[in-house]
Amino acid sequence: MASNGTASSSCLDPAALKVTVTVVLTLLIFITIAGNVVVCLAVGLNRRLRSLTNCFIVSLAITDLLLGLLVLPFSAFYQLSCQWSFGKVFCNIYTSLDVMLCTASILNLFMISLDRYCAVTDPLRYPVLVTPVRVAISLVLIWVISITLSFLSIHLEWNSRPENHSDSHTTPKCKVQVNLVYGLVDGLVTFYLPLLVMCITYYRIFRIAREQARRIHNVGPWRAATLREHKATVTLAAVMGAFIVCWFPYFTVFVYRGLRGDGAVDKTVEDVVLWLGYANSALNPVLYAALNRDFRTAYQQLFHCSPAGHDMHRTSLGSNSSQLVRHPGQGPRWPEERPLRLQVWSGTEVTAPQGAADRNPARSRTACSSNLLSCCKSLWALRFLQRHGGGPWEEQPGAPLSEEPANNTRPGISEDAAPRDGVDPAPG
């Protein structure tokens, strides 16, 4: 949120300090814009990411992107020039945009915590609890609260102090005024209440993650359970730590200004906590998108410019080629053939000949069709004997199926079942 004071107390006199601040602010603005653009592109180009769960992440990315495009450049210019040069009307628009986008960003983080809480604590009822209508209502509510606390309050001067109308400053400035009521209401609604709820929800999520890790520890390797618990701890600590570090100093100063007056806080402290809050918009694409496995996969596809099916095709080729065994000085050798055992409905196990598959690809297709035909005819003959009381004919387990009748003991098998194309049957 815009919070700027007089120019005389904070001009960057040393050239080295001004260059350093310029580089830092430029990098922060670039990271904010680029990171959130990548999140929007990943969701737009990957259909797998188009889900209700990611609606709040996309809303967060759009909010932070608008902040980086519409607010941060003017804040950086004012920070470096130490005076406001765009007039009073645009100052009101600028400060309103600043308050609105920062409030919407924080409320989106709040909604993300509630969404994850519902998904983890009650996964079976999650599709019933989180519906498209409720997500749409939540997004509308976020922007209604943000507009009420920004444009409506600032243009109706709900945040102004009576003594500020008589102040005259020789140096133009643009500063969000804060009175007691506005400071308390905005601080509670925008930060302190969402912070309390986020702490409770993420603590519950952390406990559930630890319980799941302990269950995995009881049934699986202890290293996997330890890694899962460590990853959950680091992720939640990073999310909450970044949110508290970035926004807690600013809203503490903001409420203090409402209690003691706009000039009660040093200008340098206001600038530091202001840009610390802006930095949260640069961290959000990393914390809420890059830590997600689906988003990481989408990032890799986006940066490598390769479709999703390309890697799968390459993996399939690699797995197929791995089945070929090569020896020095020899060509590829196919895997060792094994007898094919068929379990028929009558419970009889029939074994196909071991040499039925020819190593010559040109002859193997004819041999396969001939063997299949002979096998079917043999099974038909077996069913015919059983049905007409000829007694069940059973082969010894593992014995190959002879395709010619031996000593007329296997009636019902025609001569068409004989092997073709030079494929010799296994000895009976």
TAZI-V759100 format. One record per residue. N is the residue number from 1. RES is the residue in one small letter. PHI is phi in whole degrees, 0 to 359 (* if undefined). OMEGA is omega in radians with two decimals (none if undefined). Layout:
BEGIN
<<N:RES:PHI:OMEGA> <N:RES:PHI:OMEGA>>
END
This chain:
BEGIN
<<1:m:*:-3.09> <2:a:294:3.13> <3:s:210:-3.00> <4:n:231:-3.09> <5:g:246:-3.10> <6:t:287:-3.06> <7:a:274:-3.01> <8:s:292:-3.03> <9:s:264:-3.02> <10:s:221:3.11> <11:c:294:-3.11> <12:l:275:-3.07> <13:d:287:-3.13> <14:p:294:-3.12> <15:a:294:-3.13> <16:a:296:3.11> <17:l:295:-3.14> <18:k:294:3.11> <19:v:294:3.13> <20:t:297:3.13> <21:v:296:3.12> <22:t:299:3.14> <23:v:295:-3.10> <24:v:295:-3.13> <25:l:293:3.11> <26:t:296:3.10> <27:l:297:3.13> <28:l:297:3.13> <29:i:294:-3.13> <30:f:296:3.13> <31:i:296:3.13> <32:t:298:-3.11> <33:i:291:-3.07> <34:a:295:-3.12> <35:g:298:-3.12> <36:n:284:3.03> <37:v:295:3.13> <38:v:297:3.11> <39:v:298:3.14> <40:c:295:3.12> <41:l:294:-3.13> <42:a:298:3.13> <43:v:288:-3.13> <44:g:291:-3.08> <45:l:262:-3.11> <46:n:242:-3.11> <47:r:291:-3.13> <48:r:295:-3.11> <49:l:272:-3.12> <50:r:274:-3.12> <51:s:223:3.12> <52:l:296:-3.13> <53:t:299:-3.08> <54:n:270:3.11> <55:c:297:3.14> <56:f:289:3.09> <57:i:292:3.08> <58:v:294:3.08> <59:s:298:3.08> <60:l:297:-3.13> <61:a:294:3.12> <62:i:295:3.12> <63:t:297:3.13> <64:d:293:3.09> <65:l:294:3.08> <66:l:296:3.09> <67:l:297:3.14> <68:g:291:-3.12> <69:l:270:-2.99> <70:l:259:-3.02> <71:v:244:-3.01> <72:l:299:3.09> <73:p:300:3.12> <74:f:289:3.08> <75:s:295:3.12> <76:a:293:3.12> <77:f:296:3.10> <78:y:294:-3.14> <79:q:297:-3.09> <80:l:275:-3.12> <81:s:272:3.08> <82:c:66:3.04> <83:q:203:-3.13> <84:w:265:-3.01> <85:s:242:-3.03> <86:f:244:3.05> <87:g:89:-3.06> <88:k:285:-3.11> <89:v:296:3.13> <90:f:291:3.07> <91:c:297:3.11> <92:n:295:3.11> <93:i:294:-3.12> <94:y:297:-3.14> <95:t:293:3.11> <96:s:294:3.07> <97:l:298:-3.14> <98:d:298:-3.13> <99:v:295:-3.10> <100:m:296:-3.07> <101:l:289:3.09> <102:c:293:3.10> <103:t:295:3.13> <104:a:296:3.12> <105:s:296:-3.13> <106:i:293:3.13> <107:l:292:3.03> <108:n:294:3.05> <109:l:299:3.11> <110:f:296:3.13> <111:m:292:3.09> <112:i:297:3.12> <113:s:295:3.09> <114:l:294:3.13> <115:d:297:3.13> <116:r:291:3.10> <117:y:297:3.11> <118:c:295:-3.11> <119:a:291:-3.07> <120:v:271:-3.05> <121:t:282:-3.11> <122:d:219:-3.05> <123:p:294:-3.12> <124:l:289:3.14> <125:r:265:-3.11> <126:y:301:3.11> <127:p:297:3.11> <128:v:277:-3.12> <129:l:285:-3.09> <130:v:256:-3.13> <131:t:246:3.10> <132:p:303:-3.14> <133:v:294:-3.14> <134:r:292:3.07> <135:v:295:3.12> <136:a:297:3.11> <137:i:297:3.13> <138:s:297:3.13> <139:l:294:3.10> <140:v:296:3.13> <141:l:296:3.11> <142:i:301:-3.07> <143:w:284:3.07> <144:v:294:3.11> <145:i:297:-3.12> <146:s:295:3.13> <147:i:292:3.13> <148:t:296:-3.11> <149:l:280:-3.08> <150:s:244:-3.04> <151:f:298:-3.09> <152:l:296:-3.09> <153:s:290:-3.08> <154:i:287:-3.11> <155:h:286:3.03> <156:l:270:3.08> <157:e:61:3.04> <158:w:287:-3.08> <159:n:259:-3.01> <160:s:274:3.05> <161:r:256:-3.11> <162:p:298:-3.07> <163:e:286:-3.09> <164:n:284:-3.13> <165:h:285:-3.09> <166:s:265:-3.12> <167:d:285:3.08> <168:s:235:-3.10> <169:h:237:3.10> <170:t:287:3.14> <171:t:263:3.12> <172:p:297:3.12> <173:k:218:3.11> <174:c:224:-2.99> <175:k:217:3.06> <176:v:284:3.10> <177:q:280:-3.07> <178:v:225:2.97> <179:n:257:-3.03> <180:l:295:-3.08> <181:v:294:-3.11> <182:y:295:3.14> <183:g:297:-3.14> <184:l:290:-3.10> <185:v:294:-3.11> <186:d:294:3.13> <187:g:294:-3.14> <188:l:290:-3.06> <189:v:289:-3.02> <190:t:276:-2.99> <191:f:232:-2.91> <192:y:291:3.08> <193:l:294:3.03> <194:p:300:3.11> <195:l:296:3.13> <196:l:297:-3.14> <197:v:294:3.13> <198:m:296:3.10> <199:c:297:-3.14> <200:i:293:-3.09> <201:t:295:-3.12> <202:y:289:3.05> <203:y:292:3.09> <204:r:296:3.10> <205:i:298:3.13> <206:f:295:3.12> <207:r:295:3.11> <208:i:295:3.11> <209:a:296:3.11> <210:r:292:3.09> <211:e:296:3.09> <212:q:296:3.12> <213:a:296:3.12> <214:r:292:3.08> <215:r:296:3.09> <216:i:296:3.12> <217:h:296:-3.14> <218:n:286:-3.08> <219:v:250:-3.08> <220:g:225:-3.13> <221:p:297:-3.12> <222:w:290:-3.12> <223:r:294:3.12> <224:a:297:3.12> <225:a:296:3.14> <226:t:295:3.13> <227:l:294:3.10> <228:r:298:-3.14> <229:e:295:3.13> <230:h:294:-3.14> <231:k:295:3.11> <232:a:297:-3.14> <233:t:295:-3.11> <234:v:295:-3.12> <235:t:297:-3.13> <236:l:293:3.11> <237:a:295:3.12> <238:a:293:-3.12> <239:v:296:-3.11> <240:m:289:3.14> <241:g:298:3.13> <242:a:294:-3.13> <243:f:296:-3.11> <244:i:290:-3.11> <245:v:296:-3.07> <246:c:283:-2.97> <247:w:253:-3.10> <248:f:296:3.11> <249:p:298:-3.09> <250:y:295:-3.09> <251:f:288:3.01> <252:t:294:3.08> <253:v:293:-3.12> <254:f:298:3.12> <255:v:292:3.11> <256:y:297:3.06> <257:r:296:3.10> <258:g:293:-3.14> <259:l:281:-2.99> <260:r:252:-3.11> <261:g:117:-3.09> <262:d:293:-3.11> <263:g:266:-3.08> <264:a:279:-3.08> <265:v:244:3.13> <266:d:296:-3.09> <267:k:296:3.13> <268:t:296:3.11> <269:v:296:3.11> <270:e:298:-3.14> <271:d:294:-3.11> <272:v:294:-3.11> <273:v:290:3.10> <274:l:295:-3.11> <275:w:286:3.02> <276:l:293:3.05> <277:g:291:3.07> <278:y:298:-3.10> <279:a:298:3.12> <280:n:297:3.11> <281:s:291:3.06> <282:a:279:-3.14> <283:l:276:-3.07> <284:n:301:3.10> <285:p:299:3.14> <286:v:280:-3.03> <287:l:285:-3.01> <288:y:257:3.13> <289:a:238:-3.07> <290:a:292:3.09> <291:l:281:3.09> <292:n:268:-3.07> <293:r:296:3.14> <294:d:295:3.10> <295:f:293:3.11> <296:r:296:3.09> <297:t:297:3.11> <298:a:295:3.08> <299:y:297:3.13> <300:q:296:3.10> <301:q:295:-3.12> <302:l:289:-3.09> <303:f:280:3.13> <304:h:275:3.12> <305:c:56:3.11> <306:s:239:3.13> <307:p:293:-3.08> <308:a:293:-3.09> <309:g:284:-3.11> <310:h:293:3.13> <311:d:294:3.13> <312:m:294:3.12> <313:h:294:3.13> <314:r:294:3.10> <315:t:293:3.11> <316:s:295:3.10> <317:l:296:3.13> <318:g:295:-3.14> <319:s:291:3.11> <320:n:289:-3.13> <321:s:289:3.13> <322:s:289:3.13> <323:q:282:3.11> <324:l:275:-3.14> <325:v:256:-3.13> <326:r:253:3.07> <327:h:238:-3.14> <328:p:300:3.07> <329:g:78:3.14> <330:q:233:3.10> <331:g:278:3.13> <332:p:292:3.13> <333:r:243:-3.10> <334:w:288:3.13> <335:p:300:-3.09> <336:e:296:-3.12> <337:e:277:3.13> <338:r:233:3.12> <339:p:299:3.14> <340:l:266:-3.12> <341:r:256:3.14> <342:l:244:3.11> <343:q:261:-3.10> <344:v:274:-3.05> <345:w:296:-3.11> <346:s:283:3.12> <347:g:93:-3.13> <348:t:274:3.13> <349:e:262:-3.11> <350:v:246:-3.10> <351:t:252:3.10> <352:a:283:-3.12> <353:p:296:-3.07> <354:q:291:-3.14> <355:g:263:-3.07> <356:a:290:-3.12> <357:a:268:-3.10> <358:d:282:3.10> <359:r:284:3.10> <360:n:274:-3.09> <361:p:299:-3.09> <362:a:289:-3.10> <363:r:258:-3.02> <364:s:291:-3.09> <365:r:292:3.09> <366:t:293:3.13> <367:a:295:-3.14> <368:c:296:3.14> <369:s:293:3.12> <370:s:294:3.13> <371:n:294:3.12> <372:l:296:3.13> <373:l:295:3.13> <374:s:295:3.11> <375:c:295:-3.14> <376:c:296:3.13> <377:k:294:3.10> <378:s:295:3.10> <379:l:296:3.10> <380:w:296:3.11> <381:a:296:3.13> <382:l:296:3.12> <383:r:294:-3.14> <384:f:295:-3.14> <385:l:294:-3.13> <386:q:294:-3.08> <387:r:286:-3.08> <388:h:259:3.00> <389:g:75:3.13> <390:g:277:-3.13> <391:g:87:-3.12> <392:p:293:3.07> <393:w:259:-3.08> <394:e:238:3.06> <395:e:261:3.09> <396:q:292:3.14> <397:p:300:3.10> <398:g:87:3.14> <399:a:280:-3.11> <400:p:290:-3.12> <401:l:275:3.09> <402:s:282:-3.03> <403:e:261:3.02> <404:e:233:-3.13> <405:p:293:-3.14> <406:a:260:3.10> <407:n:57:3.09> <408:n:58:3.12> <409:t:266:-3.13> <410:r:234:3.14> <411:p:289:3.06> <412:g:95:-3.13> <413:i:254:-3.06> <414:s:280:-3.12> <415:e:285:3.12> <416:d:293:-3.12> <417:a:280:-3.13> <418:a:293:-3.13> <419:p:294:3.14> <420:r:237:3.08> <421:d:56:3.01> <422:g:75:3.12> <423:v:269:-3.10> <424:d:278:3.08> <425:p:287:3.10> <426:a:288:3.13> <427:p:300:-3.10> <428:g:286:none>>
END
